[in-house]
Amino acid sequence: MKKTLGITLLFIAICVFTGVKNPNFLLPYNLENLLSWISLFGILAIGAAFVIITGGIDLSIGSVVGLSGTMLPWLLMQHHWGVPSALAASLGVSVLIGLFHGLLITRMKLQPFVVTLCGLLMYRGIARWFTHDQTQGFGNSYEDLHWVATGKLSVAGGYRVPVSLFLLIGLGVLAAIFLNRTVWGRHLLALGRNEEAARYSGVRTGRLLVLAYVLCAFIAGVGGVLFALNLNTVQPENLGNFYELYAIAAAVLGGCSLRGGEGSIFGVIIGAAVMRVLYNGSSLKLHNIFGIANRP
């Protein structure tokens, strides 16, 4: 609780400081854009949190984003699949990746660092292979699908809020309920604190570890789809590069212990927000230094 309060106060302080130093920070266009990116990276951070809570790590998040994000337009535009089947295939692959990671870690007793580091290299290579390293995009098609990632809803006062923010809030609520209000979530925290003690207490630690990696990969797949729809045009070699670092850093900044057994979903979301506000503030500062006018 103290960590969550601390990171929340830090977030508020950074926003106030940035707004005072650079009024462009408070422009509606910048805030809408900032909320959109906070939402996308916050979704990835929630997935990373499940693995970190177990005391593990997933370095393949960015590559899973790249794989699922390039697979969707490739199936839709190059092979003319229907939207439901293309989405199911893109997200299904991410679930299989998480299952593969979990089984290697629990059955083969391999280290999560090694397994997911290999995945980081392999999945991006697969994406580059089946697309022949060619840029993939949606063109002017699938406007309804784009709305999920780029749409905005008007709220009180005439302000517009990205639809992706509501996706983040919904996922955050579900993740928090799972972690804090279900027996599986409690067992997941117990596993992270002391795996051996949890096993002797009757917790099926192997299944829970597999579940954590499946959830992380699936959420990364969802993030990949949203990033692809947001950008409209994606490159297999670039999409998702280093996104795992953003996700892991946001989770740790938000209160997840790398030793496992500790974490707050709300804190993770605030951690992602802090990182994006810092990035946005530094970008605005560079714009001022070089005399580049910010778009309203």
Sequence and secondary structure as in RCSB ss.txt:
>XXXX:A:sequence
MKKTLGITLLFIAICVFTGVKNPNFLLPYNLENLLSWISLFGILAIGAAFVIITGGIDLSIGSVVGLSGTMLPWL
LMQHHWGVPSALAASLGVSVLIGLFHGLLITRMKLQPFVVTLCGLLMYRGIARWFTHDQTQGFGNSYEDLHWVAT
GKLSVAGGYRVPVSLFLLIGLGVLAAIFLNRTVWGRHLLALGRNEEAARYSGVRTGRLLVLAYVLCAFIAGVGGV
LFALNLNTVQPENLGNFYELYAIAAAVLGGCSLRGGEGSIFGVIIGAAVMRVLYNGSSLKLHNIFGIANRP
>XXXX:A:secstr
 HHHHHHHHHHHHHHHHHHHH GGGGSHHHHHHHHHHHHHHHHHHHHHHHHHHTT   TTHHHHHHHHHHHHHII
IIIS   HHHHHHHHHHHHHHHHHHHHHHHHTS   HHHHHHHHHHHHHHHHHHHTTT  EE TT  HHHHHHHH
 EEE GGG EEEHHHHHHHHHHHHHHHHHHHSHHHHHHHHHHH HHHHHHTT  HHHHHHHHHHHHHHHHHHHHH
HHHHHHSEE TTTTTTTHHHHHHHHHHHTT  TTSS   HHHHHHHHHHHHHHHHHHHHHHHHHTT     
